[in-house]
Amino acid sequence: MNRVARVLATCVLSGAIIGILACDRKSREIGGVGPVVGSPQTETALPVVAPRAQASIESIAAGGPVKVDGAAVFARVCAACHQAVGQGIPGVFPPLDGSSYVVGDPERLLSIMMYGLNGPINVNGTTYNNVMAPVDAQLTDEETVAVANFVRTAWSNKGEQNVTAETLAAVRAKHGTRGMFTISELGEDK
């Protein structure tokens, strides 16, 4: 199996695992129960430790808020496709390093991250026609903001770390529960 096929398989498998393990936003926020394992759906359910609840416990124990490490979350969730140094996979997954989609409008970046992207996108003169799965169900708001700020200033990117929880809330309020975007809906770079 060549490198691109291995990476694609890893990304698909990662997405499948995340889809299996992730539960809806409400139950994650309150430490609810994850998806039912097996069939029929009356089988045993697995408890899910909500990241927010765990962070709150750690914060209280340490006597202060827990800062989310955007680089660590990126490595865990994004690097399989976009690579550890943000270069992506040529012809398959676009680079984040040097991308105006990353360092430009924070709301556009969050829209892509939260809702996903389907169809062609031109990044640094190369067209990619693939799907980016939304990460909103996988990450807490704090993790999403931390990753956005990380990629805006990582590698050679000269963006600002100006993505906030308020920006994220505004994007969610604006777009609601819609499906994936196409880049033409968000404004393509020329």
Backbone bond lengths (Angstrom), bond angles and torsions (degrees), N, CA, C in turn:
res aa  C-N    CA-C-N  psi(-1)  N-CA   C-N-CA  omega(-1)  CA-C   N-CA-C  phi
1 M - - - 1.449 - - 1.529 107.63 -
2 N 1.340 116.35 129.15 1.465 118.33 -179.17 1.527 111.11 -75.99
3 R 1.329 115.49 171.51 1.472 121.62 -174.14 1.525 112.11 -59.79
4 V 1.334 116.69 -44.87 1.465 120.01 -178.46 1.526 110.17 -63.15
5 A 1.333 116.73 -42.98 1.465 119.71 179.40 1.525 111.00 -63.77
6 R 1.347 117.20 -39.31 1.466 120.45 178.19 1.521 110.82 -64.01
7 V 1.336 116.26 -43.17 1.465 119.62 -179.35 1.521 110.08 -65.99
8 L 1.333 116.73 -43.19 1.467 119.64 177.78 1.523 110.46 -60.04
9 A 1.326 116.56 -44.73 1.461 120.18 179.09 1.519 110.74 -61.65
10 T 1.334 117.02 -40.89 1.464 121.23 178.23 1.519 110.67 -62.60
11 C 1.338 116.71 -44.69 1.465 120.29 -179.39 1.526 111.20 -65.02
12 V 1.328 116.37 -42.77 1.462 119.81 179.33 1.521 109.90 -64.81
13 L 1.343 117.01 -45.51 1.457 120.97 179.09 1.521 110.82 -62.71
14 S 1.339 116.77 -43.05 1.468 120.17 178.13 1.519 110.55 -59.61
15 G 1.340 116.03 -44.19 1.457 119.78 178.53 1.510 112.20 -63.05
16 A 1.334 116.70 -39.19 1.463 120.37 178.68 1.518 110.91 -65.91
17 I 1.323 116.52 -43.57 1.465 120.24 179.25 1.520 110.22 -63.34
18 I 1.330 115.92 -44.34 1.464 119.90 179.71 1.526 109.60 -62.53
19 G 1.338 116.39 -41.26 1.456 119.76 178.61 1.514 112.43 -63.01
20 I 1.335 116.25 -36.24 1.457 120.57 179.20 1.524 110.77 -71.41
21 L 1.332 115.89 -43.30 1.458 119.76 -174.43 1.522 114.07 -83.00
22 A 1.325 116.14 -28.11 1.462 118.87 -177.11 1.523 109.61 -74.69
23 C 1.298 115.43 148.28 1.450 119.40 173.19 1.519 107.00 -123.16
24 D 1.298 116.94 179.13 1.447 117.87 -175.88 1.528 111.11 -65.00
25 R 1.336 115.25 158.76 1.466 122.56 -174.71 1.524 112.09 -55.77
26 K 1.317 118.38 -41.57 1.464 119.94 -176.46 1.522 111.52 -64.64
27 S 1.324 117.68 -47.48 1.460 117.96 -177.77 1.516 111.09 -69.31
28 R 1.349 119.00 -31.03 1.459 121.11 176.30 1.519 110.13 -64.42
29 E 1.322 116.37 -40.52 1.457 119.79 -175.52 1.524 112.10 -67.61
30 I 1.314 116.71 -28.72 1.459 118.41 -177.20 1.522 112.38 -107.87
31 G 1.347 116.48 11.30 1.456 119.25 178.24 1.509 112.42 73.70
32 G 1.322 115.57 37.73 1.447 120.77 -175.53 1.511 113.55 -76.16
33 V 1.309 115.08 -162.97 1.453 122.12 -176.79 1.512 108.65 -99.05
34 G 1.317 115.80 138.27 1.457 122.07 -179.04 1.515 111.36 -75.92
35 P 1.313 115.26 -170.18 1.454 120.00 -177.20 1.524 111.46 -65.76
36 V 1.288 114.99 154.57 1.453 121.02 179.82 1.523 108.58 -75.23
37 V 1.316 116.16 134.61 1.449 121.80 179.98 1.514 109.00 -94.08
38 G 1.309 117.00 134.58 1.455 121.03 177.10 1.505 112.65 89.34
39 S 1.304 115.11 -175.69 1.440 120.96 -178.91 1.522 107.03 -138.39
40 P 1.272 121.18 144.12 1.446 128.26 -7.32 1.523 111.97 -68.71
41 Q 1.301 115.90 -179.80 1.454 119.89 -172.93 1.522 114.07 -71.84
42 T 1.283 117.52 3.59 1.461 119.92 176.82 1.517 111.86 -88.02
43 E 1.333 117.27 2.91 1.464 121.64 178.26 1.529 109.61 -67.43
44 T 1.299 116.30 176.27 1.463 123.15 -178.38 1.521 111.27 -63.95
45 A 1.317 116.49 135.78 1.462 121.24 176.30 1.523 109.24 -97.47
46 L 1.322 115.81 147.59 1.456 121.13 178.20 1.518 110.18 -94.13
47 P 1.320 119.10 132.48 1.464 119.84 175.62 1.520 109.90 -70.81
48 V 1.307 115.67 145.89 1.457 121.69 178.90 1.517 108.01 -116.86
49 V 1.315 116.83 128.40 1.461 119.77 174.21 1.513 106.24 -83.75
50 A 1.301 116.68 112.47 1.457 120.77 -178.55 1.520 110.17 -67.62
51 P 1.346 117.14 130.81 1.461 119.39 179.33 1.522 112.89 -56.16
52 R 1.338 116.73 -37.93 1.468 119.13 -179.82 1.516 111.10 -65.39
53 A 1.326 116.37 -41.16 1.463 119.42 179.63 1.516 110.18 -64.85
54 Q 1.336 116.81 -43.22 1.456 120.58 178.57 1.526 110.07 -62.18
55 A 1.336 117.23 -44.04 1.466 120.66 179.29 1.518 110.88 -62.32
56 S 1.338 116.71 -37.90 1.461 119.80 178.69 1.519 111.20 -65.36
57 I 1.331 116.30 -41.33 1.466 120.39 178.16 1.519 110.12 -61.79
58 E 1.336 116.36 -46.74 1.464 120.60 179.54 1.526 111.11 -63.34
59 S 1.326 116.20 -39.83 1.456 120.68 -179.64 1.521 111.16 -62.83
60 I 1.312 115.99 -45.56 1.460 120.41 179.91 1.524 110.03 -64.46
61 A 1.324 116.77 -44.09 1.466 120.85 -179.38 1.520 111.58 -62.60
62 A 1.320 117.21 -35.99 1.465 121.24 -177.78 1.523 112.22 -87.29
63 G 1.304 117.05 -8.59 1.456 119.87 179.23 1.516 114.12 81.35
64 G 1.310 118.70 21.68 1.459 120.81 179.17 1.514 111.25 -175.17
65 P 1.335 117.09 178.06 1.459 120.69 -178.69 1.532 111.33 -70.49
66 V 1.320 115.37 151.76 1.456 121.50 176.83 1.521 107.75 -96.22
67 K 1.320 116.78 122.70 1.460 121.19 178.62 1.523 108.60 -82.93
68 V 1.314 116.19 130.30 1.454 121.57 179.64 1.524 108.71 -82.64
69 D 1.320 116.77 131.93 1.457 123.20 179.31 1.525 108.87 -89.14
70 G 1.337 116.37 102.30 1.459 121.26 -178.47 1.513 113.10 -59.26
71 A 1.332 117.46 -36.10 1.465 121.11 179.29 1.526 110.62 -64.44
72 A 1.322 116.98 -40.64 1.468 120.62 -179.92 1.526 110.91 -68.15
73 V 1.322 117.03 -41.21 1.463 120.26 178.43 1.529 109.48 -65.97
74 F 1.339 117.02 -41.96 1.466 120.99 176.74 1.528 110.25 -57.36
75 A 1.320 116.79 -46.80 1.466 121.20 -179.04 1.524 110.96 -60.30
76 R 1.314 117.04 -37.50 1.462 122.23 -177.77 1.528 112.67 -76.00
77 V 1.338 117.35 -38.88 1.460 120.55 -169.61 1.532 113.88 -108.33
78 C 1.312 118.04 -35.27 1.464 121.35 -168.31 1.525 115.17 -107.10
79 A 1.325 117.29 -27.78 1.463 121.04 -169.83 1.526 113.94 -66.75
80 A 1.318 118.87 -24.39 1.465 119.74 179.59 1.526 110.98 -58.38
81 C 1.310 117.19 -37.32 1.465 120.89 -179.89 1.529 112.06 -97.79
82 H 1.316 117.26 -45.63 1.468 120.71 -174.96 1.521 113.02 -89.75
83 Q 1.334 116.94 -4.70 1.461 125.02 176.69 1.523 111.89 71.64
84 A 1.307 115.65 154.64 1.466 122.25 -174.40 1.520 112.90 -61.49
85 V 1.328 117.14 -29.57 1.467 120.01 -179.25 1.527 111.81 -103.64
86 G 1.336 117.04 16.18 1.457 121.39 172.68 1.511 115.71 72.80
87 Q 1.331 118.53 15.32 1.463 121.15 -177.21 1.521 113.87 -87.87
88 G 1.324 118.36 -8.02 1.454 121.05 -179.35 1.518 111.67 66.52
89 I 1.325 115.88 -165.96 1.462 122.91 176.34 1.522 105.93 -119.41
90 P 1.333 118.13 115.98 1.470 120.41 -176.55 1.529 112.48 -50.37
91 G 1.326 114.89 127.33 1.449 121.67 178.58 1.516 115.10 78.67
92 V 1.334 117.57 -6.59 1.462 120.24 -176.83 1.525 111.26 -120.22
93 F 1.337 116.70 -61.17 1.461 121.56 -179.44 1.520 108.84 -122.37
94 P 1.328 118.03 128.85 1.465 120.44 -174.39 1.524 113.12 -69.55
95 P 1.331 115.05 154.22 1.459 119.04 175.51 1.523 110.28 -72.56
96 L 1.311 115.41 148.96 1.462 121.25 171.45 1.521 109.53 -96.98
97 D 1.322 115.81 -28.24 1.461 121.50 177.95 1.524 108.62 -70.42
98 G 1.317 116.58 124.36 1.451 121.53 179.23 1.516 114.61 79.29
99 S 1.309 118.19 11.18 1.462 122.06 -178.14 1.523 111.07 -93.61
100 S 1.328 115.33 127.57 1.467 119.28 177.05 1.532 111.37 -68.40
101 Y 1.325 117.42 -20.36 1.464 119.88 175.67 1.526 110.89 -67.41
102 V 1.313 116.40 -26.45 1.464 121.62 -179.55 1.523 111.08 -86.51
103 V 1.321 117.18 -46.64 1.469 119.89 -174.66 1.522 112.62 -89.45
104 G 1.332 117.73 -8.83 1.460 121.39 -179.69 1.522 112.59 -79.71
105 D 1.311 115.73 -136.80 1.466 123.20 -176.21 1.536 111.42 -58.06
106 P 1.336 117.76 117.41 1.470 120.32 179.88 1.530 113.18 -60.34
107 E 1.328 117.61 -32.70 1.465 119.97 179.96 1.521 111.17 -67.28
108 R 1.331 116.84 -36.89 1.469 119.63 177.59 1.530 110.08 -66.34
109 L 1.342 116.79 -44.21 1.463 120.75 177.95 1.528 110.66 -58.96
110 L 1.327 117.07 -47.67 1.467 120.58 179.20 1.527 111.70 -63.38
111 S 1.324 117.56 -37.72 1.469 120.77 178.23 1.520 110.72 -61.00
112 I 1.338 116.54 -42.91 1.461 120.82 178.23 1.524 109.96 -64.80
113 M 1.324 116.54 -46.09 1.462 120.25 -178.76 1.527 111.64 -63.74
114 M 1.316 116.87 -47.37 1.463 121.36 -172.51 1.528 113.62 -74.89
115 Y 1.334 116.59 -38.14 1.458 120.32 -173.00 1.524 113.69 -107.95
116 G 1.322 117.33 -13.96 1.457 120.94 -178.69 1.517 111.31 86.58
117 L 1.320 114.06 170.37 1.462 120.93 -176.67 1.518 108.44 -139.46
118 N 1.323 115.37 134.53 1.454 121.19 -178.97 1.515 108.78 -127.35
119 G 1.316 116.81 135.42 1.452 121.05 175.36 1.511 112.95 99.30
120 P 1.326 115.04 -176.03 1.465 119.51 -172.67 1.528 113.48 -70.27
121 I 1.330 113.47 145.46 1.462 122.08 174.33 1.523 106.69 -143.78
122 N 1.323 116.40 136.34 1.457 121.14 178.38 1.517 108.42 -101.06
123 V 1.322 116.06 119.21 1.460 121.83 179.39 1.520 108.05 -124.03
124 N 1.302 115.83 119.67 1.465 122.36 177.75 1.525 112.40 53.09
125 G 1.342 116.32 40.22 1.455 121.08 175.56 1.516 115.67 86.67
126 T 1.310 118.38 -0.57 1.466 121.92 178.92 1.520 109.11 -117.83
127 T 1.325 116.04 133.52 1.461 120.80 178.61 1.526 109.63 -92.39
128 Y 1.324 114.64 132.08 1.463 123.08 176.51 1.516 106.34 -117.18
129 N 1.323 116.84 135.36 1.456 120.13 179.70 1.522 107.64 -129.09
130 N 1.300 114.83 87.05 1.446 121.08 -175.59 1.523 108.05 -146.79
131 V 1.295 117.03 -171.20 1.458 122.58 178.84 1.516 108.89 -118.55
132 M 1.330 116.14 133.86 1.455 120.31 168.19 1.521 106.22 -107.29
133 A 1.305 115.21 118.05 1.459 120.14 179.83 1.525 109.99 -68.85
134 P 1.323 117.74 144.73 1.465 119.76 176.61 1.522 110.89 -66.84
135 V 1.322 116.10 145.33 1.467 120.26 179.47 1.523 112.33 -105.89
136 D 1.318 117.29 2.11 1.463 120.57 -174.59 1.524 112.86 -58.95
137 A 1.322 118.30 -38.41 1.464 120.35 -179.49 1.523 112.37 -77.18
138 Q 1.338 117.12 -18.62 1.464 121.23 -177.69 1.516 113.33 -88.50
139 L 1.321 116.57 -30.17 1.460 121.01 -171.42 1.519 111.64 -114.86
140 T 1.307 115.54 149.42 1.463 119.73 170.06 1.523 107.56 -72.95
141 D 1.305 116.83 165.58 1.461 120.25 176.47 1.526 110.39 -58.54
142 E 1.321 116.27 -40.88 1.468 120.37 -179.45 1.523 111.04 -62.72
143 E 1.329 117.20 -40.13 1.468 120.88 178.33 1.521 111.15 -66.96
144 T 1.333 117.41 -41.47 1.462 120.94 179.23 1.517 110.41 -61.10
145 V 1.319 117.21 -46.76 1.471 121.56 178.63 1.525 110.15 -62.16
146 A 1.323 117.22 -43.25 1.469 120.99 -178.90 1.526 111.47 -63.25
147 V 1.329 117.63 -42.09 1.466 120.45 178.52 1.524 110.32 -66.26
148 A 1.330 117.15 -44.11 1.467 120.03 179.13 1.523 110.59 -58.41
149 N 1.312 117.21 -46.61 1.468 120.01 179.14 1.522 111.70 -66.17
150 F 1.322 117.25 -36.14 1.466 120.19 177.73 1.526 110.89 -62.04
151 V 1.339 117.83 -52.83 1.467 119.42 -175.40 1.523 112.16 -67.13
152 R 1.321 117.86 -27.19 1.469 120.28 179.51 1.530 112.35 -68.91
153 T 1.332 117.05 -20.41 1.470 119.68 -177.38 1.526 113.06 -124.21
154 A 1.321 117.81 1.61 1.469 120.83 -178.50 1.529 110.53 -81.65
155 W 1.319 114.69 162.74 1.455 123.27 174.22 1.533 109.74 57.50
156 S 1.340 117.78 -124.04 1.469 119.15 178.87 1.524 111.97 -97.51
157 N 1.335 117.66 2.94 1.467 120.98 -177.71 1.524 111.11 -66.40
158 K 1.314 114.96 136.17 1.466 121.74 -178.78 1.525 111.40 -115.16
159 G 1.319 116.86 33.34 1.457 120.44 177.41 1.513 110.80 -76.02
160 E 1.310 114.91 -176.05 1.465 120.70 177.97 1.523 109.12 -109.31
161 Q 1.313 115.67 151.32 1.466 120.24 173.53 1.527 107.68 -87.80
162 N 1.334 114.91 68.67 1.457 120.01 -175.32 1.525 113.02 -115.76
163 V 1.322 117.53 14.90 1.459 120.50 175.67 1.525 107.33 -82.40
164 T 1.319 115.77 129.48 1.464 120.92 -176.54 1.528 110.52 -125.91
165 A 1.312 115.33 168.44 1.463 120.62 174.57 1.525 110.09 -61.06
166 E 1.320 116.89 -32.80 1.465 120.92 178.51 1.527 110.70 -67.18
167 T 1.341 117.01 -39.99 1.462 120.76 177.10 1.521 109.68 -61.70
168 L 1.320 116.19 -45.28 1.459 121.47 179.80 1.529 110.42 -61.87
169 A 1.312 117.28 -44.14 1.471 121.22 179.33 1.525 110.63 -62.37
170 A 1.325 117.06 -38.16 1.464 120.93 178.87 1.527 110.85 -65.64
171 V 1.327 117.16 -40.45 1.467 121.11 177.90 1.525 109.64 -64.21
172 R 1.311 117.05 -44.78 1.470 120.78 179.78 1.538 110.40 -63.60
173 A 1.326 117.62 -41.49 1.467 120.96 179.19 1.531 110.94 -65.65
174 K 1.315 116.38 -37.56 1.465 121.50 -178.53 1.525 111.94 -68.82
175 H 1.333 117.38 -40.08 1.461 120.57 -171.42 1.526 114.51 -106.75
176 G 1.314 118.31 -12.24 1.461 120.84 176.85 1.510 113.42 59.56
177 T 1.326 115.70 -131.24 1.463 121.22 -175.17 1.520 112.31 -108.51
178 R 1.275 117.61 28.77 1.464 122.03 -177.75 1.524 111.40 -62.06
179 G 1.323 116.13 170.50 1.460 122.24 176.79 1.525 110.93 -87.60
180 M 1.312 114.53 -160.51 1.462 121.34 -177.19 1.522 111.98 -63.74
181 F 1.314 114.38 152.18 1.454 122.08 174.38 1.523 110.20 -91.60
182 T 1.330 115.32 160.66 1.459 121.81 159.37 1.521 104.73 -106.03
183 I 1.311 117.15 158.02 1.459 118.73 -176.56 1.530 111.34 -66.83
184 S 1.331 117.98 -28.05 1.465 119.21 178.12 1.528 111.18 -65.06
185 E 1.313 117.80 -28.20 1.467 120.88 176.79 1.526 112.00 -71.46
186 L 1.314 116.76 -26.49 1.468 121.11 -175.84 1.520 113.43 -100.44
187 G 1.303 116.94 -11.54 1.455 120.16 -178.63 1.517 111.44 100.48
188 E 1.317 114.56 102.53 1.458 120.63 -178.13 1.519 110.16 -80.88
189 D 1.324 116.16 141.88 1.460 120.82 174.61 1.516 108.97 -74.24
190 K 1.301 115.92 144.21 1.475 120.76 179.19 1.500 110.17 -97.86
